[in-house]
Amino acid sequence: MEAPCRMGDRSTSDVIVRVRTHDGRDEWIYCHSHIIVRNSKYFADRLSETWPTCQILDSRNCVEVYCQETDFDHHINVLRLLYVIIDGSVDDLCHGVKNALGILQVAVGLGCPQIITACVNYLEAVPWEEAEEEEILKIIPGLGPQVQPILARLQPVNSSAIIGIFLSAFQFATSSPPSPMNDLKSSAQEQLEYMITEDDDAPLLTDENEIKLEVEECVRRLFARFSDMLDTLLSYTIDSVHDLGDMLLFQSHLSDLLWACQMLTKMEIMREFVNSWIEASDKIVNFVEQASPVAETVEIKFKVIEVAAKVLEAIGYGNVILPTAERFHMVKVWLPFVRVTKAFIDSIITNEEDAAAFKMDGELWKSLQSTFVSIILSLPSGDQAKILTEWLENKHIRYPDLTEAFEMWCFRSKVAKRKLSLLGGENDLPDSEIL
């Protein structure tokens, strides 16, 4: 049996490949024409009878290949691969993404289809680091259609696939699984927010109408589970209410509801959630007020306020339009609860470390105060007077500070007759109803 040819075997070679750079690097490699011609179009052309410039050195043909210094080693590697490439496989020879990219570029230039296939298979399969991905995006598009499979993992997917994964992830993110799943659920929630966020890139979901019904249904099921649990907890004895497992599960539901609020707000479909929260508000406050006033309940109280703040914000700034009676009811339920809860939290949070541990956010309190003022000023002046009277008589007058609403009520009340008279309505309303 004839011994296999080896690159560099001077005794059997019939061609010299001289790899050179313009900076003076120069290497002569003894090769075998039948191998390099079979596996490289470039060498097949150079060694053909029609190529006029092929030099003769030491009774051998000599082909000069000029390259950049950065590509020199890759040219040597490609020549080696011409001797060992079998069935498009070089898994153990590429030695990483960067080296495979260099070999691929040279293989494309020298017309080596088997090496190209092997590099494409390798790069398409191995993981990439971020810097490597950027290099791939810079190099691959210029190498022609034969290498495009490398970019398959970066190609945009069709809208039906995006909607499918969004809905599956949303169902999981609102499923309230046991605590061992919380990390996975949090990750899913983060990615869902990212998918609908418009930043430097357009949101993945360009037509949200296709998913709004399903999203609302997922949140409806989540709220139903929350409401059922609330009814169960309210039916317990006082001692049972403080069971740690129950409280942790209740807190988990609240976290899910808070996240759902954020998503619904971005998708502008808060109405049903707001209505459900209004219906459950009395029960929620009743249950939380039953909880023992100890530090373990602080996070639950705060989480309840976070969700309530999202609902109140939707009402206060007109994103969800409600009748006067419902707006007034929300203020009557949540204003006292927020006031007492903040005083309770302030009494046990004595330093910044405690505040950080409980994730107490000062901006939330400021936002809530502004929201209450906005809702109060949207009510009839008589309802405003009832709320402001209770505020002025309360020992927790400092929060929420309704001074802005009080000042506006005083101004409106003083000028009411004059403004109504300009509209021709002075004789239509008795003095008792002008306010």
C-alpha positions in Angstrom: 0.0 0.0 0.0 1.3 3.4 -0.9 2.3 5.5 2.1 0.2 8.7 2.6 1.7 12.0 1.6 2.8 14.4 4.4 3.0 18.1 4.1 6.6 19.2 4.3 8.0 15.9 2.9 10.6 17.3 0.6 11.5 13.9 -0.9 8.0 13.3 -2.3 6.7 16.8 -2.9 6.3 18.2 -6.4 5.2 21.7 -5.6 6.4 24.5 -3.2 3.8 26.9 -1.7 5.6 30.0 -0.6 3.6 32.0 1.9 4.8 35.6 2.3 3.9 38.8 3.9 4.8 42.3 2.8 6.5 42.7 6.2 9.1 40.1 5.3 7.8 36.9 6.8 8.4 34.1 4.3 8.0 30.3 4.6 8.5 27.6 1.9 6.2 24.6 2.3 6.8 21.5 0.4 3.4 20.1 -0.8 1.9 17.6 -3.3 0.0 19.0 -6.2 -2.6 16.2 -6.5 -3.7 17.0 -2.9 -3.8 20.8 -3.0 -5.3 20.8 -6.5 -8.0 18.4 -5.4 -9.0 20.4 -2.4 -8.4 24.0 -3.4 -9.7 25.9 -6.5 -7.0 28.5 -6.1 -4.2 26.0 -6.3 -6.0 24.1 -9.1 -6.0 27.3 -11.1 -2.5 28.3 -10.3 -1.1 24.9 -11.3 -3.1 24.5 -14.4 -1.5 24.7 -17.8 -3.3 28.0 -18.5 -1.6 29.8 -15.6 1.5 31.5 -17.1 3.4 32.8 -14.0 4.0 29.6 -12.0 7.8 29.6 -11.2 10.0 26.5 -11.3 12.3 25.9 -8.3 14.5 22.8 -7.9 12.4 21.0 -10.5 9.3 21.9 -8.6 6.5 24.2 -9.4 6.4 27.2 -6.9 3.2 29.0 -6.0 3.5 32.3 -4.1 0.7 33.3 -1.8 0.9 36.8 -0.3 -1.1 37.6 2.9 -1.4 39.9 5.8 0.7 39.2 8.9 -2.5 38.4 10.9 -3.5 35.7 8.4 -0.1 34.1 8.0 -0.6 31.3 10.5 -4.1 30.7 9.2 -2.7 30.1 5.7 -0.3 27.5 7.2 -3.2 25.8 9.0 -5.3 25.7 5.8 -2.4 23.9 4.0 -2.2 21.4 6.8 -6.0 20.9 6.7 -5.8 20.2 2.9 -4.0 17.0 3.9 -6.3 15.8 6.7 -9.8 17.1 5.9 -12.3 14.2 5.8 -16.0 14.5 5.2 -16.0 18.2 6.2 -14.9 17.5 9.8 -12.2 19.5 11.6 -13.7 19.5 15.1 -10.4 18.9 16.8 -8.4 21.2 14.6 -10.2 24.6 14.7 -9.2 25.3 18.4 -11.7 28.0 19.1 -14.0 30.5 17.4 -11.3 33.1 16.6 -9.0 30.5 15.0 -11.9 29.0 13.1 -12.9 32.4 11.7 -9.3 33.0 10.5 -9.2 29.6 8.8 -12.6 30.2 7.3 -11.6 33.5 5.7 -8.4 31.9 4.2 -10.4 28.9 3.0 -12.9 31.1 1.2 -10.1 33.0 -0.4 -8.3 29.8 -1.6 -11.6 28.1 -2.6 -11.4 25.1 -0.2 -15.0 23.8 -0.1 -14.4 21.0 2.4 -12.6 23.3 4.9 -15.3 25.9 4.4 -18.0 23.3 5.2 -16.0 22.1 8.3 -15.5 25.6 9.6 -19.2 26.5 9.1 -20.3 23.3 10.9 -17.9 24.1 13.8 -18.9 27.8 14.2 -22.6 27.0 13.8 -22.4 24.5 16.6 -20.1 26.0 19.3 -21.1 28.6 21.9 -19.9 32.2 21.3 -18.8 34.8 23.8 -20.0 38.4 23.2 -16.8 39.6 21.7 -16.7 36.5 19.4 -20.3 37.2 18.3 -19.4 40.7 17.3 -16.4 39.4 15.3 -18.7 36.9 13.6 -21.2 39.6 12.7 -18.4 41.7 11.2 -16.7 38.9 9.1 -19.4 36.4 8.0 -21.7 38.6 5.9 -18.8 39.4 3.5 -17.9 35.8 2.9 -20.9 34.9 0.7 -24.0 32.7 1.0 -22.1 29.5 1.7 -21.3 30.6 5.2 -24.6 32.1 6.1 -25.8 29.1 8.2 -23.4 30.4 10.9 -25.8 33.4 11.5 -28.9 31.2 11.9 -29.0 31.7 15.7 -29.0 35.5 15.2 -31.7 35.7 12.6 -35.1 37.3 13.6 -37.9 34.8 14.0 -41.3 35.2 12.6 -44.1 36.9 14.6 -46.0 33.7 15.3 -43.0 32.2 17.0 -42.5 35.3 19.1 -46.1 35.3 20.2 -45.9 31.7 21.0 -42.9 32.0 23.3 -44.3 35.2 24.9 -47.6 33.6 25.8 -45.9 30.5 27.1 -43.5 32.6 29.2 -46.4 34.8 30.5 -48.4 31.7 31.6 -45.4 30.5 33.5 -44.6 33.9 34.9 -48.1 34.2 36.4 -48.5 30.6 37.5 -47.4 31.2 41.1 -45.2 28.1 41.4 -43.7 27.0 44.7 -40.7 28.9 46.0 -38.0 26.6 44.3 -39.3 28.0 41.0 -39.0 31.7 42.0 -35.7 32.2 40.3 -36.9 30.8 37.1 -40.1 32.8 37.3 -38.2 36.0 38.0 -36.0 35.4 35.0 -39.1 34.8 32.8 -40.6 38.0 34.0 -37.5 40.0 33.3 -37.3 38.7 29.7 -41.0 39.4 29.1 -40.5 43.0 30.2 -37.5 43.2 27.9 -39.5 41.9 25.0 -42.1 44.7 25.1 -39.7 47.5 26.1 -38.8 50.0 23.4 -35.1 51.0 23.8 -32.4 51.3 21.2 -34.1 48.4 19.4 -37.8 48.0 18.6 -39.9 45.8 20.8 -40.1 42.2 19.8 -43.9 42.3 19.9 -44.9 44.8 17.3 -48.6 43.9 17.2 -49.7 43.5 20.9 -53.4 43.2 20.0 -52.8 39.5 19.1 -51.8 38.7 22.7 -53.8 41.1 24.8 -56.7 38.7 25.3 -54.5 35.9 26.4 -52.5 38.1 28.7 -55.7 39.4 30.3 -56.9 35.8 30.7 -53.6 34.8 32.4 -53.9 37.7 34.8 -57.5 36.9 35.5 -56.5 33.4 36.6 -53.8 34.8 38.7 -56.1 37.2 40.4 -58.7 34.4 40.9 -56.1 32.3 42.8 -55.1 35.4 44.9 -58.7 36.1 45.7 -59.4 32.4 46.7 -56.3 32.4 48.9 -57.5 35.7 50.5 -60.9 34.2 51.3 -59.2 31.2 52.8 -56.9 33.2 55.0 -59.7 35.4 56.2 -61.6 32.3 57.3 -58.7 31.2 59.5 -58.5 32.0 63.2 -56.2 34.9 64.1 -53.5 32.5 65.2 -53.6 30.6 61.9 -53.3 33.8 59.8 -49.7 34.2 61.0 -48.5 30.9 59.7 -45.2 31.6 57.9 -46.0 29.4 54.9 -49.3 31.1 54.3 -47.7 34.5 54.6 -44.9 33.7 52.2 -47.4 32.3 49.6 -49.5 35.4 50.0 -46.4 37.6 49.5 -45.5 35.5 46.4 -49.0 36.2 44.9 -48.6 39.9 45.6 -45.2 39.9 43.8 -46.8 38.3 40.8 -49.7 40.8 40.9 -47.2 43.7 41.1 -45.3 42.4 38.1 -48.6 41.8 36.2 -49.5 45.5 36.9 -46.3 46.7 35.3 -46.9 44.6 32.2 -50.6 45.6 31.9 -49.6 49.2 32.3 -47.1 49.0 29.4 -49.6 47.2 27.3 -52.4 49.7 28.2 -54.9 47.0 29.4 -55.2 47.8 33.1 -59.0 48.3 33.3 -60.0 44.7 34.3 -57.2 44.5 36.9 -58.2 47.8 38.4 -61.8 46.7 38.7 -60.7 43.4 40.3 -58.5 45.2 42.8 -61.3 47.6 43.7 -63.6 44.7 44.4 -61.0 43.0 46.6 -59.7 46.1 48.3 -61.8 45.8 51.5 -60.8 42.2 52.0 -57.1 42.9 51.3 -57.0 45.7 53.9 -59.0 43.6 56.3 -56.6 40.7 56.1 -53.4 42.7 56.2 -54.6 44.7 59.2 -55.3 41.4 61.0 -51.6 40.5 60.7 -49.5 41.0 63.8 -47.7 44.3 63.8 -44.2 42.8 63.7 -41.3 43.2 61.4 -42.1 39.9 59.5 -45.2 41.6 58.1 -43.5 44.7 56.8 -42.6 43.3 53.4 -46.2 42.1 52.9 -47.7 45.4 53.9 -45.2 47.2 51.6 -45.9 44.9 48.7 -49.7 45.5 49.1 -49.0 49.2 48.9 -46.9 48.8 45.8 -49.7 47.0 44.0 -52.3 49.5 45.3 -50.0 52.4 44.1 -50.1 51.0 40.5 -53.9 50.8 40.6 -54.3 54.2 42.1 -51.9 55.7 39.6 -54.0 54.3 36.7 -57.0 55.9 38.3 -55.4 59.2 39.3 -53.9 59.9 35.9 -56.9 58.9 33.8 -55.5 55.7 32.3 -58.6 53.9 33.7 -61.8 56.0 33.9 -64.0 55.2 36.9 -67.3 56.6 38.2 -67.1 59.1 41.1 -68.3 56.6 43.7 -65.6 54.1 42.9 -62.8 56.8 43.0 -64.1 58.1 46.3 -64.3 54.5 47.7 -60.7 53.8 46.7 -59.5 57.0 48.6 -61.6 56.1 51.6 -60.1 52.5 51.7 -56.5 53.1 50.8 -55.7 56.6 52.2 -56.1 55.4 55.9 -54.2 52.2 55.2 -51.3 53.9 53.5 -51.1 56.5 56.2 -51.0 54.0 59.1 -48.7 51.6 57.3 -46.1 54.3 56.6 -46.2 55.3 60.2 -45.7 51.7 61.2 -42.9 51.2 58.8 -41.1 54.4 59.9 -41.3 53.2 63.5 -39.3 50.0 62.8 -37.0 51.2 60.1 -34.4 53.1 62.0 -31.5 53.3 59.6 -30.5 53.0 55.9 -29.5 49.4 56.3 -32.9 48.4 57.5 -34.5 50.4 54.7 -32.3 48.6 52.1 -33.1 45.2 53.7 -36.8 45.8 53.4 -36.4 47.5 50.0 -38.2 50.6 51.2 -38.4 53.1 48.3 -38.9 56.7 49.2 -40.0 57.5 45.7 -43.0 55.3 46.1 -44.3 57.4 49.0 -43.8 60.6 47.0 -45.6 59.1 44.0 -48.5 57.8 46.2 -49.0 61.2 47.7 -49.2 62.9 44.3 -51.6 60.2 43.1 -53.9 60.7 46.1 -53.9 64.5 45.5 -54.8 63.9 41.8 -57.7 61.5 42.6 -59.0 63.8 45.4 -59.0 66.8 43.1 -61.1 64.8 40.5 -63.9 64.3 43.1 -66.9 66.6 43.7 -66.0 69.4 46.1 -68.3 68.0 48.7 -66.4 64.7 48.7 -63.2 66.6 48.8 -64.3 68.4 51.9 -65.0 65.1 53.7 -61.6 63.7 52.9 -59.8 67.0 53.8 -61.7 67.3 57.1 -60.7 63.8 58.1 -57.1 64.6 57.1 -56.9 67.8 59.2 -58.2 65.9 62.2 -55.9 62.9 61.9 -52.7 62.5 64.0 -50.8 61.3 60.9 -51.3 64.6 59.1 -47.8 64.7 57.8 -48.3 61.8 55.4 -49.8 61.9 52.9 -49.5 65.7 52.8 -52.7 66.9 51.2 -51.8 70.6 51.4 -51.9 70.9 47.6 -55.4 69.5 47.5 -56.5 71.7 50.4 -55.2 74.8 48.7 -56.9 74.0 45.5 -60.2 73.2 47.3 -60.1 76.5 49.1 -59.4 78.4 45.8 -62.1 76.6 43.9 -64.7 77.0 46.7 -64.0 80.7 47.0 -64.4 81.4 43.3 -67.1 78.9 42.6 -70.1 81.3 42.6 -68.3 83.8 40.4 -67.2 81.2 37.9 -70.7 79.6 37.8 -72.3 83.0 37.3 -70.1 83.6 34.3 -71.6 80.4 32.9 -75.1 81.5 33.7 -75.5 78.9 36.3 -75.7 81.1 39.4 -79.5 80.7 39.8 -79.5 77.0 38.9 -77.8 75.7 42.0 -78.4 76.4 45.7 -75.5 77.6 47.7 -75.2 74.3 49.5 -74.5 72.5 46.2 -72.1 75.0 44.7 -69.3 73.6 46.8 
